[in-house]
């Protein structure tokens, strides 16, 4: 909602409050200000000039040389090609080093050898239209007929200096989609009186029933319908003050009748429509549902196909408007209109919203109706429109009003409990202060009984009343207290675990991503999942946005591959990513799937390989305190390279898989480099986590180290050998480190050389050679059992 500050002054005088202070105060009281803008704020050095003379250009047939008085001493010379300028005319003059509304800068220069010290402006160059100044011509210099004088700043001269404030109005406050509604808020915020006006219509006699009848067939969707008739209509431009306010509010002036309906909509928040009675066949308005197959050409010239659930305004023959959205093409006002029907109605918001969405024509009117308007506002709004008709001399108002009220309105009555309100808010506000705030907001206050005004349909409970009091008491004045009876918030154990995982990934240089849980069934093909794989059974979305988001994923790796593919094709050379995302596994006999959180990893780049990914995972497991896990080669997973994939497990329970992505899968994702990915089950990691840390003192006795080079089958996992060494060495073993794996010409085919550094130490003594030798013999025996021998 855009609020003209000049218009606001009709209702509330807030004095010399700066726009910043005004905006902060309004935002704090619940009417959030998005910003403000002053008309012609960017216009610099543009003034009113009076043409003193017009002389032909010596070297041009179409240019003329003008001397202008701009109240700066000497006349200013300007060369122009416009043919509508004459001596004595007042015109906008952009002087040397001036700026226009569209950002154009004007400087002096020569035209055909004659100096021109600026430019005279047209409507378009000032970002104005003929609707703003009906007497002006569109193609030519703007000849000002306003009361102004040479040298006056153009903004003040033509009334383009209003400041407009943009408010963000929440859906529960449709009353604030009006100047009056915001004026009420301003008055209470600044503790100023509000000057509300009751419209007065004199009338010209006659009887409205001689001109029109109204029938409402759908009383549920049309809560109220009010109509008045104006005869002897005189179509013409609106007065300057009305055009200025409409323009400042972002509405284009058209003519006096249309402008009156728009003016009342902005002032009262009640959309209105004006019908030419000549097009109301049978002089009868029928509010009904559209007929099957019925069409209507709306004011924008588009033929609309209507459905039976849409509410229309019709005459005896056909529909003439879509209720609450837009009028029909032949119901509009034109120069030949002599009698007008003003309509002020209240339609059910949900119906208007559905209709506007189906027709694809959300309008200023529909955006208000869909929030739920006050039926009690219909009559005051139409009275205001008729008052403006008489004020502007735009016609004669026929006596009588047609008012069909189906709203069944009964005011909401609540009890004010000051003690409860203070306890609820954590305040100590006097009861009289509460009553004054509510009274200023136009709530009825009778003792401790609160009568909610009709325009505040959002106030239904005592908590809503407390909110109104808190808004204007000041949220910043409410002391900070701890909620009684509520435990202080803290992270759960799982949340701590998840935070540790996140921090560990970030510390290792991985970037977090977030992907959608909805995927396409084609993703399973891209990762080469077999057709009969049970993991293809997915939860299907009943109302998907499209095929690409039609199922819930059972595998999060395709989502990671999509992001890696996007980065690769955007020429990002090296990428390391992770995501904690759910997989949705259907459960037989259950309506909802099992949501399994997984840590998904993905990386590529010249410095990345299988062991880089394995190192990231090992570091995470070390941080989580997970030890003695198994890393087993895997060659039957179609998503991964058969020789570069491993399963992670502990105690026979698998909790993850890591590896190099199969080249065919990379090809499916248009990635022409090696990619490494994997996933770990977060629930299992959480169950295996050991966050208890055991600290030991620095060793007092020296360590004994031995290097052991072994020759073994290429298929024997190094991890199996490490575990055998640990079991054989016993308690004196401090650590085992792999420092070399060799395959080459000096090793027979199918074999490899594996070298370990073994450190042994006792906490209470220096180990003897016999103790170390015995441990090494046990280790060698364990290696022989695995088929490994000392390399000679």
Buried (B, 14 or more C-beta within 10 A) or exposed (E): BBBBBBBBEBBBEBEEEEBEEBBEBBBBBBBBBEEBBBBBEEBBBBBBBBBBBBEEBEEBEEBBBBBBBBEEEEBBBBBBEBEBBEEEBBBBBBBBEBBBBEEEEBEBEEBEEBEBBBBBBBBEBBBBBBBBBBEBBEEBBBBBEEEBEBBBBBBEBBBBBBBBBBBEBEEBBBBBBBBBBBBBBBBBBBEBEBEEEEBEBEBBEBEBEEBBBBEBEBBEBBBBBBBBBBBEBBBBBBEBEBBBBBBBBEBEBBBBBBBBBBBBBBBBBBBBBBBBBBBBEEBBBBBBBBBEEBEBEBBEEEEBEBBEEBBBBBBEEBBBBBBBBBBBBBBBBEEEBBBBBBBBBBBBBEBBBBBBEBBEBBBBBBBBBBBBBBBBBBBBBBBBBBBBBBEBEBBBBBBBBBBBBBBEEEEBEBEBBBEBBBEBBBBEBEBEBBBBBBEBBBBEBEEEEBBBBBBBBBBEEBEBBBBBBBBBBEEEEEEEEEEEEEEEEEEEEEEBBBEBBBEBBEEBEBEEBEBEBBBBEEBBEBBBBEEEEEBBEBBEEEEEEEEEBBBBBBBBBBBBBBBBBEBBEEEEEEBBBBBBBBBBBBEEEEEEBEEBBBBBBBBBBEEBBBEBBBEBBBBBBEBBEBEEBBBEBBEEBEBBBBEBBBBBBBEEEBBBBBBBBBEEBBEBBEBEEBBBBBBBBBEBBBEBBEEEEEEEEEEEEEBBBBEBBBBBEEEBBBBBBBBBBBEBBEEBBBEBEEEEEBEEEEBEEEBBBBBBBBBBBBEEEEBEEEBBEBBBEBBBEBBEEBEBEEBE
